């Protein structure tokens, strides 16, 4: 084993025995499923903030089409309230999904319904913010 680091050796060993490892881990999970799920739930409760951050990151970065969204600061860009649950990315043009707002559920639903029912949103603040974002991308 001269000239090889331990991590390189382990990586190579795993690649050669991948199927065996998968089978072992599958059997281990099935045998210990109840205990593993209980531990996962306990972790989610005891590390609520870290888990919420993990879920938020996963939801924002695991879309099929990755787009470069504006930074999320933890507040609704329409009403200014802190978003404690899932943030919603609202975009108004399917050709440019990167142009949008971070909203909480209620504001997102309000804007969606207003756009679908009338075609023109009747929320002046939303229209102003939308115009500012459009101008950001023009420059």
Wavefront OBJ file of the C-alpha trace (Angstrom):
o trace
v 0.000 0.000 0.000
v 2.922 2.301 -0.441
v 2.203 5.589 -2.116
v -1.549 5.469 -1.370
v -3.345 7.474 1.274
v -5.916 5.800 3.487
v -8.744 7.870 2.040
v -7.702 6.960 -1.513
v -7.565 3.289 -0.539
v -11.017 3.494 1.073
v -12.469 5.234 -1.958
v -11.082 2.601 -4.310
v -12.263 -0.229 -2.051
v -15.776 1.245 -1.943
v -15.885 1.600 -5.736
v -14.895 -2.049 -6.138
v -17.442 -3.246 -3.564
v -20.277 -0.819 -4.223
v -23.013 -3.433 -4.678
v -22.005 -5.260 -1.500
v -22.115 -1.958 0.451
v -25.516 -1.056 -0.942
v -26.923 -4.436 0.005
v -25.419 -4.230 3.493
v -26.829 -0.735 4.112
v -30.227 -1.724 2.765
v -30.408 -4.744 5.065
v -29.231 -2.642 8.012
v -31.899 -0.016 7.335
v -34.693 -2.549 6.966
v -33.640 -4.292 10.175
v -33.373 -1.030 12.149
v -35.967 1.088 10.349
v -38.097 1.961 13.381
v -35.072 2.986 15.471
v -33.553 5.019 12.612
v -36.804 6.894 11.904
v -37.221 7.616 15.629
v -33.677 9.036 15.776
v -34.344 11.176 12.684
v -37.501 12.585 14.240
v -35.687 13.317 17.517
v -32.961 15.129 15.566
v -35.494 17.242 13.666
v -37.079 18.284 16.978
v -33.824 18.944 18.857
v -32.131 20.732 15.917
v -35.150 22.560 14.560
v -33.298 25.575 13.120
v -30.550 23.529 11.445
v -33.125 21.144 9.982
v -35.256 24.049 8.713
v -32.178 25.572 7.062
v -31.334 22.201 5.488
v -34.850 21.779 4.085
v -34.940 25.359 2.792
v -31.561 24.908 1.088
v -32.671 21.601 -0.414
v -35.935 23.044 -1.711
v -34.214 26.036 -3.261
v -31.372 24.116 -4.902
v -32.893 20.850 -6.046
v -35.130 22.015 -8.853
v -34.787 20.401 -12.262
v -34.041 23.761 -13.855
v -31.574 25.636 -11.700
v -31.944 29.376 -11.831
v -30.021 32.111 -10.138
v -32.527 33.576 -7.708
v -32.046 36.733 -5.727
v -30.739 36.299 -2.192
v -33.296 35.308 0.438
v -33.109 37.472 3.585
v -35.807 35.713 5.621
v -38.572 38.270 5.049
v -41.497 38.552 2.677
v -40.619 41.147 0.060
v -44.245 42.261 -0.232
v -45.406 42.720 3.370
v -42.060 42.723 5.197
v -42.980 40.011 7.709
v -40.441 37.371 8.710
v -40.906 34.087 6.871
v -40.824 31.345 9.490
v -41.906 28.475 7.262
v -41.276 27.762 3.609
v -40.483 30.777 1.430
v -42.188 30.935 -1.956
v -40.423 32.190 -5.067
v -42.982 34.072 -7.141
v -42.047 34.881 -10.729
v -44.323 36.481 -13.294
v -42.635 35.529 -16.564
v -41.959 31.884 -17.425
v -39.275 32.931 -19.896
v -37.389 34.657 -17.034
v -37.997 32.633 -13.837
v -35.000 34.311 -12.170
v -36.993 37.545 -11.964
v -39.169 37.146 -8.929
v -39.932 37.861 -5.304
v -39.538 35.932 -2.060
v -42.976 35.780 -0.438
v -44.603 33.952 2.427
v -47.550 31.673 1.693
v -50.398 34.156 2.185
v -48.852 36.903 0.035
v -47.901 34.381 -2.637
v -51.436 33.028 -2.798
v -52.882 36.562 -2.932
v -50.635 37.594 -5.819
v -51.248 34.345 -7.740
v -55.034 34.651 -7.448
v -54.994 38.331 -8.406
v -52.851 37.638 -11.496
v -54.905 34.657 -12.643
v -58.321 36.242 -12.133
v -57.755 39.631 -13.659
v -54.572 39.268 -15.648
v -53.498 42.547 -14.075
v -52.527 42.677 -10.422
v -54.383 45.230 -8.353
v -51.700 45.437 -5.651
v -49.798 48.692 -6.260
v -46.861 47.795 -3.994
v -46.378 44.509 -5.856
v -46.415 46.327 -9.211
v -43.807 48.817 -7.962
v -41.490 46.084 -6.631
v -41.940 44.090 -9.833
v -40.971 47.150 -11.879
v -37.837 47.696 -9.737
v -36.759 44.083 -10.244
v -37.339 44.296 -13.989
v -35.175 47.444 -14.061
v -32.397 45.616 -12.136
v -32.190 43.049 -14.918
v -32.250 45.647 -17.707
v -29.112 47.306 -16.330
l 1 2 3 4 5 6 7 8 9 10 11 12 13 14 15 16 17 18 19 20 21 22 23 24 25 26 27 28 29 30 31 32 33 34 35 36 37 38 39 40 41 42 43 44 45 46 47 48 49 50 51 52 53 54 55 56 57 58 59 60 61 62 63 64 65 66 67 68 69 70 71 72 73 74 75 76 77 78 79 80 81 82 83 84 85 86 87 88 89 90 91 92 93 94 95 96 97 98 99 100 101 102 103 104 105 106 107 108 109 110 111 112 113 114 115 116 117 118 119 120 121 122 123 124 125 126 127 128 129 130 131 132 133 134 135 136 137 138 139
